[in-house]
Amino acid sequence: MNDESDKDNKDDDDLFQQAMRGVAPLKPDNKVRHKPPPRKPPQHRAEDEAVELEQRFTEGMLEQECPDQLYFERAGGAQKSVLKKLRTGKLAVESTLDLHGLTVEESRLQLTDFMEECRQFGYRHVIIVHGKGFRSQSKPVIKPLVNYWLRQADEVLAFCSAQPKDGGTGAVYVLLRKTRD
């Protein structure tokens, strides 16, 4: 090797050391950070799917007595800690459906559309306000139907009457299954 190339390397090393003075090495971070995919906007569903969804909730069970406090839990559906948060109203509410003053048919269609919207947007915790039936002639009509319809829906993991601040026995907290889309 010639002396001049060693001199150039030494000068380069000195310049590099001067440039790096005061620089601290980064701490190793072995985690890959992924951004969640953006939410898909609701899509217009095909006519066949619309008919299937509209026929999804039947009007049966009107004669059955409905308890004041509603509660349903699908076996193996959610962890006990999540169910406790649901019952105490400590889960963040992502959407609300109000069925006050609607007929049975209007309520069924609204619930069908709402459940589809929840699926499309990936909502997990919602409130459905059904009222207490004070304006009904003899007994509540919408409340027992909501109780029946939600038990029919496979995406419903659990539901229970809301806390007084959110409507009490006139509303239900609903915990929905995670969507895959």
C-alpha positions in Angstrom: 0.0 0.0 0.0 1.2 3.4 -0.6 1.5 6.1 2.1 -0.8 8.5 0.4 -3.9 6.2 0.4 -3.3 5.5 4.2 -3.1 9.3 4.7 -6.5 9.8 2.9 -8.1 7.1 4.9 -6.8 8.6 8.2 -8.2 12.1 7.1 -11.5 10.5 6.2 -11.7 8.7 9.6 -10.9 12.0 11.4 -13.5 13.9 9.5 -16.1 11.2 10.2 -15.3 11.2 13.9 -15.6 15.0 14.1 -19.0 14.8 12.3 -20.3 12.2 14.7 -19.2 13.9 17.9 -22.2 14.2 20.3 -24.3 11.8 18.4 -25.9 9.0 20.5 -26.8 5.7 18.9 -30.5 4.9 18.6 -32.0 2.3 21.0 -32.9 -0.9 19.2 -36.6 -1.1 18.5 -37.6 -4.5 17.1 -41.3 -3.7 16.7 -42.9 -3.2 13.3 -45.6 -0.5 13.5 -48.6 -1.0 11.1 -51.2 1.6 10.5 -54.7 0.2 10.7 -56.5 0.0 7.3 -58.9 2.9 6.7 -62.6 2.1 7.4 -64.7 1.2 4.4 -67.7 3.4 3.7 -71.1 1.7 3.7 -71.8 0.1 0.4 -75.2 -0.2 -1.2 -76.3 -3.8 -0.8 -77.7 -5.9 -3.6 -81.4 -6.4 -3.8 -81.2 -10.1 -2.8 -79.2 -9.2 0.3 -81.6 -6.4 1.2 -84.6 -8.8 1.0 -82.7 -11.4 3.1 -81.9 -8.8 5.8 -85.4 -7.4 5.8 -86.8 -10.8 6.5 -84.2 -11.6 9.1 -86.1 -10.4 12.2 -89.5 -12.0 12.5 -92.4 -10.6 14.5 -92.9 -13.7 16.7 -92.9 -13.8 20.5 -95.3 -10.8 21.0 -97.4 -12.8 23.5 -94.4 -13.7 25.7 -93.8 -11.7 28.8 -90.8 -9.5 28.7 -88.7 -8.9 31.9 -88.1 -5.3 33.1 -84.3 -5.9 33.0 -83.0 -7.4 29.8 -79.9 -9.6 29.7 -78.5 -12.0 27.1 -75.1 -13.6 26.8 -74.1 -15.9 24.0 -72.1 -18.9 25.3 -68.4 -18.4 24.6 -69.0 -15.0 23.2 -67.0 -12.5 25.3 -64.7 -12.4 28.3 -66.1 -11.8 31.7 -64.3 -8.5 32.1 -65.8 -7.2 28.9 -69.3 -8.4 30.0 -68.9 -6.6 33.3 -67.9 -3.4 31.5 -71.0 -3.8 29.3 -73.3 -4.2 32.3 -71.9 -1.2 34.1 -71.9 1.1 31.0 -68.1 1.5 30.9 -67.6 0.6 27.2 -67.3 3.4 24.7 -70.5 3.7 22.7 -69.9 3.8 19.0 -73.4 4.3 17.7 -77.0 4.7 18.8 -80.4 3.6 17.4 -83.6 5.2 18.7 -86.8 3.3 18.0 -89.1 5.7 20.0 -92.5 6.2 18.4 -91.9 3.8 15.5 -94.3 1.0 14.5 -93.2 -2.7 14.7 -92.4 -2.8 11.0 -90.5 0.5 11.0 -88.6 -0.7 14.1 -87.7 -4.0 12.4 -86.5 -2.2 9.2 -84.5 0.4 11.3 -82.9 -2.4 13.3 -82.0 -4.3 10.2 -80.4 -1.3 8.6 -78.6 -0.4 11.9 -77.1 -3.9 12.3 -75.8 -3.7 8.7 -74.3 -0.3 9.3 -72.6 -1.6 12.5 -71.2 -4.5 10.5 -69.9 -2.2 7.7 -68.2 0.3 10.1 -67.0 -2.4 12.5 -68.9 -1.0 15.5 -68.6 -3.3 18.6 -70.6 -1.5 21.3 -73.9 0.3 20.5 -77.0 1.4 22.4 -80.5 0.7 21.1 -83.2 2.8 22.7 -86.5 1.0 22.6 -88.5 2.9 25.2 -90.4 1.5 28.2 -93.8 1.2 26.4 -95.6 3.9 28.4 -97.4 5.0 25.2 -98.5 1.5 24.4 -102.1 0.6 25.2 -101.6 -2.4 27.5 -98.0 -3.5 27.5 -94.7 -2.6 25.8 -94.5 -3.8 22.2 -91.1 -2.8 20.9 -89.1 -3.8 24.0 -90.0 -7.5 23.9 -89.4 -7.5 20.1 -86.0 -6.0 20.5 -85.2 -8.6 23.1 -86.3 -11.3 20.7 -84.7 -9.9 17.6 -81.3 -9.4 19.2 -81.3 -13.0 20.4 -81.8 -14.1 16.7 -78.8 -12.0 15.4 -75.6 -14.1 15.3 -73.4 -11.0 15.5 -74.8 -10.1 18.9 -72.5 -11.5 21.6 -74.4 -10.0 24.5 -76.9 -7.3 25.5 -78.3 -5.9 28.7 -80.5 -3.1 30.0 -78.6 0.2 30.1 -77.6 2.3 33.1 -80.0 5.0 34.1 -77.8 7.7 32.6 -78.2 6.0 29.2 -81.9 5.2 29.3 -82.2 2.5 32.0 -84.7 -0.2 31.2 -85.8 1.7 28.1 -82.5 1.0 26.3 -80.0 -1.8 25.9 -76.2 -1.9 25.6 -75.3 -4.3 22.7 -71.9 -6.0 22.3 -71.3 -7.1 18.7 -68.9 -9.6 17.2 -65.8 -8.3 15.4 -66.3 -8.1 11.7 -63.9 -9.6 9.3 -64.1 -7.0 6.5 
